[in-house]
Amino acid sequence: MTSAETQETSELLRTESMILDAKSADAAKETASGLWNVSAGDLEVDVIDDGRRLFGLLGKKMKLRVSTKAPLMYLHARDFANSILSQSELSLTAALGGDYTINLEGDDSAIVIGRHGETLKAYEFLTNLIYRTDQSVPKIRFDCAGYRARREESLVHLAESVAREVIHRRAPVSLEPMSSWERRIIHMALQDNKEITTSSEGEEPLRRIVVYPSGQSERRRNFRRRRPRPA
């Protein structure tokens, strides 16, 4: 990601802030919590004016800046995930990571990951459908027990294997449908390989990557489909 793209993403992921007059920091948090529909623990308070006059003999309300610790979309998405987990009676809780990934933690991690991460993908799809109203904002991502790191490693190995096959056979290979995050990993893993090119083709949710020998027309369709490897 370029510095310009990083700056643009940071602007899209800005937190909310408001200035309130209140008798205390807790009172300000309570007010903001109700307005933003988040818990008080998701808020932080900075004192602008403590309201003291004449050495504290006379007082007034404090002027406070209340801010969310993360963008509202991700806070609401995390709370939504916890609601679903609670209703499913799974021994898991959703927590927001530093990169705004929603991490599911608990004893039932194997259940929620599902086969090839399908259950996690379903959580992501539903949550983004409800809360990601601005398509320019990065998608809400879910992780559980380090699954995404293991999946990324598996996809890199798959990409390298497919590239060798395409170079050897001089024929394109189509992978199974993948999420945009998974396709991006494949593209990035192969972007420096001058002997092949990659293309995302088809419509969601069946969009897939086709790997072509360099110089071969991407209109050619006599490729062999490659089965995905388990994560």
C-alpha positions as CSV (number, residue, x, y, z in Angstrom):
1,M,0.0,0.0,0.0
2,T,1.4,3.4,-1.0
3,S,1.7,6.3,1.5
4,A,-1.2,8.1,-0.2
5,E,-3.4,5.0,0.1
6,T,-2.4,4.6,3.7
7,Q,-3.3,8.2,4.4
8,E,-6.6,7.8,2.6
9,T,-7.4,4.7,4.6
10,S,-6.6,6.4,7.9
11,E,-9.0,9.2,7.0
12,L,-11.8,6.7,6.3
13,L,-11.1,5.0,9.6
14,R,-11.3,8.1,11.7
15,T,-12.9,7.9,15.2
16,E,-15.8,9.9,16.4
17,S,-15.4,12.8,18.8
18,M,-17.7,15.4,20.5
19,I,-17.4,18.1,23.1
20,L,-19.8,18.0,26.1
21,D,-20.5,20.0,29.2
22,A,-20.8,17.6,32.1
23,K,-20.3,17.3,35.9
24,S,-17.8,14.5,35.5
25,A,-16.0,12.3,33.0
26,D,-18.3,9.4,33.8
27,A,-21.3,11.6,33.1
28,A,-19.9,12.6,29.8
29,K,-19.2,9.0,28.9
30,E,-22.8,8.0,29.8
31,T,-24.2,10.7,27.5
32,A,-21.9,9.8,24.6
33,S,-22.5,6.1,25.1
34,G,-26.2,6.6,24.6
35,L,-25.8,8.8,21.6
36,W,-23.4,6.5,19.8
37,N,-24.9,3.2,21.1
38,V,-21.6,1.9,22.4
39,S,-20.3,0.9,25.9
40,A,-18.5,3.4,28.2
41,G,-15.5,1.2,27.9
42,D,-15.2,2.1,24.2
43,L,-14.8,5.8,25.0
44,E,-12.0,8.0,26.2
45,V,-12.2,11.5,27.7
46,D,-9.9,14.5,27.6
47,V,-10.5,17.5,29.9
48,I,-10.7,20.8,28.0
49,D,-11.8,23.0,31.0
50,D,-12.1,21.5,34.5
51,G,-14.7,24.2,35.5
52,R,-12.9,25.4,38.6
53,R,-12.9,29.1,39.5
54,L,-11.6,31.0,42.5
55,F,-9.4,28.2,43.7
56,G,-12.3,25.7,43.5
57,L,-14.7,27.7,45.7
58,L,-17.1,28.2,42.8
59,G,-17.6,25.6,40.2
60,K,-19.4,24.9,36.9
61,K,-19.7,22.0,34.6
62,M,-16.6,20.7,33.0
63,K,-15.9,20.9,29.3
64,L,-14.8,17.5,28.0
65,R,-13.9,15.9,24.7
66,V,-15.3,12.4,24.4
67,S,-13.9,10.2,21.6
68,T,-14.4,6.6,20.5
69,K,-11.4,4.3,20.7
70,A,-12.2,2.8,17.3
71,P,-14.5,3.8,14.3
72,L,-18.2,3.2,15.2
73,M,-18.6,0.7,12.3
74,Y,-16.2,-1.7,13.9
75,L,-17.4,-1.2,17.4
76,H,-21.0,-1.9,16.3
77,A,-19.8,-4.9,14.3
78,R,-18.0,-6.4,17.3
79,D,-21.1,-6.0,19.5
80,F,-23.2,-7.6,16.7
81,A,-20.8,-10.6,16.6
82,N,-21.0,-11.0,20.4
83,S,-24.8,-11.0,20.1
84,I,-24.8,-13.7,17.5
85,L,-22.3,-15.8,19.6
86,S,-24.4,-15.4,22.7
87,Q,-27.5,-16.6,20.9
88,S,-25.6,-19.5,19.3
89,E,-24.5,-20.5,22.8
90,L,-20.9,-20.8,21.7
91,S,-18.0,-20.4,24.2
92,L,-16.6,-17.4,22.3
93,T,-16.3,-13.7,22.6
94,A,-15.5,-11.1,20.0
95,A,-12.8,-8.6,20.6
96,L,-11.5,-5.7,18.4
97,G,-7.8,-6.0,17.5
98,G,-5.5,-3.1,16.8
99,D,-6.0,-3.4,13.1
100,Y,-9.8,-3.5,13.6
101,T,-10.0,-7.2,12.9
102,I,-12.7,-8.8,15.0
103,N,-11.0,-11.7,16.8
104,L,-13.2,-14.5,18.1
105,E,-11.6,-16.1,21.2
106,G,-12.7,-19.1,23.2
107,D,-13.0,-22.8,23.5
108,D,-15.3,-23.3,20.4
109,S,-12.8,-21.8,17.9
110,A,-12.8,-25.0,15.7
111,I,-16.6,-24.8,15.4
112,V,-16.7,-21.2,14.3
113,I,-13.9,-21.5,11.8
114,G,-15.7,-24.2,9.9
115,R,-14.4,-26.1,6.8
116,H,-11.9,-23.9,5.0
117,G,-13.0,-21.0,7.0
118,E,-16.5,-21.0,5.6
119,T,-18.2,-20.1,8.8
120,L,-15.9,-17.1,9.4
121,K,-16.6,-16.0,5.8
122,A,-20.3,-16.2,6.5
123,Y,-19.9,-14.0,9.6
124,E,-17.9,-11.5,7.5
125,F,-20.4,-11.4,4.7
126,L,-23.4,-10.8,7.0
127,T,-21.6,-8.2,9.2
128,N,-20.4,-6.2,6.2
129,L,-23.8,-6.4,4.6
130,I,-25.4,-4.7,7.7
131,Y,-22.7,-2.3,8.9
132,R,-20.4,-1.4,5.9
133,T,-22.7,1.2,4.3
134,D,-19.7,3.1,2.8
135,Q,-18.0,0.9,0.2
136,S,-14.9,3.0,0.3
137,V,-14.2,1.9,3.9
138,P,-12.1,-1.3,4.3
139,K,-14.1,-4.4,4.9
140,I,-14.8,-5.8,8.4
141,R,-12.5,-8.8,8.9
142,F,-12.9,-11.7,11.3
143,D,-10.2,-14.0,12.7
144,C,-10.2,-16.9,15.1
145,A,-7.3,-18.7,16.7
146,G,-4.8,-17.4,14.2
147,Y,-6.7,-18.8,11.2
148,R,-6.0,-15.9,8.9
149,A,-2.2,-16.2,9.3
150,R,-2.4,-19.9,8.6
151,R,-4.7,-19.4,5.6
152,E,-2.4,-16.7,4.2
153,E,0.6,-19.1,4.4
154,S,-1.4,-21.8,2.7
155,L,-2.4,-19.5,-0.1
156,V,1.1,-18.4,-0.7
157,H,2.2,-22.0,-1.1
158,L,-0.7,-22.7,-3.4
159,A,0.1,-19.7,-5.5
160,E,3.7,-20.8,-5.9
161,S,2.7,-24.3,-6.8
162,V,0.2,-23.1,-9.4
163,A,2.7,-20.8,-10.9
164,R,5.2,-23.7,-11.4
165,E,2.4,-25.8,-13.0
166,V,1.4,-23.0,-15.4
167,I,5.0,-22.4,-16.5
168,H,5.6,-26.1,-17.0
169,R,2.4,-26.8,-18.9
170,R,2.2,-23.4,-20.7
171,A,-1.5,-23.4,-20.0
172,P,-3.7,-21.4,-17.7
173,V,-5.0,-22.7,-14.4
174,S,-8.2,-21.6,-12.6
175,L,-8.5,-21.6,-8.9
176,E,-11.6,-22.2,-6.8
177,P,-13.7,-19.1,-5.9
178,M,-12.2,-17.0,-3.2
179,S,-12.9,-14.0,-1.1
180,S,-11.3,-10.6,-2.1
181,W,-8.8,-10.9,0.7
182,E,-7.7,-14.4,-0.4
183,R,-7.5,-13.3,-4.1
184,R,-5.4,-10.3,-3.1
185,I,-2.9,-12.7,-1.3
186,I,-2.6,-14.8,-4.5
187,H,-2.1,-11.7,-6.7
188,M,0.6,-10.3,-4.3
189,A,2.4,-13.6,-4.0
190,L,2.8,-13.8,-7.8
191,Q,3.1,-10.1,-8.8
192,D,6.9,-10.3,-9.3
193,N,6.9,-13.5,-11.3
194,K,7.5,-12.3,-14.9
195,E,6.6,-15.7,-16.4
196,I,2.9,-15.6,-15.4
197,T,0.1,-13.1,-15.0
198,T,-3.0,-13.3,-12.7
199,S,-6.5,-12.2,-13.4
200,S,-9.6,-12.1,-11.2
201,E,-12.6,-13.3,-13.2
202,G,-16.3,-14.0,-12.7
203,E,-18.9,-12.4,-10.4
204,E,-19.1,-12.5,-6.6
205,P,-19.5,-14.8,-4.8
206,L,-17.9,-17.1,-7.5
207,R,-15.1,-14.7,-8.5
208,R,-11.9,-16.6,-8.9
209,I,-8.3,-16.2,-10.0
210,V,-6.9,-17.5,-13.3
211,V,-3.2,-17.8,-13.7
212,Y,-1.9,-17.4,-17.3
213,P,1.5,-17.9,-18.9
214,S,2.9,-14.5,-19.7
215,G,1.9,-13.3,-23.2
216,Q,-1.0,-15.7,-23.5
217,S,-4.4,-14.1,-24.2
218,E,-6.6,-14.0,-21.1
219,R,-9.6,-14.8,-23.3
220,R,-8.3,-18.3,-23.7
221,R,-10.4,-20.7,-21.6
222,N,-8.8,-24.1,-22.0
223,F,-7.5,-24.0,-18.4
224,R,-7.6,-26.7,-15.8
225,R,-9.3,-26.0,-12.5
226,R,-7.3,-26.5,-9.4
227,R,-8.8,-27.8,-6.2
228,P,-8.1,-25.7,-3.1
229,R,-5.8,-27.0,-0.4
230,P,-7.1,-27.2,3.2
231,A,-6.1,-24.3,5.3
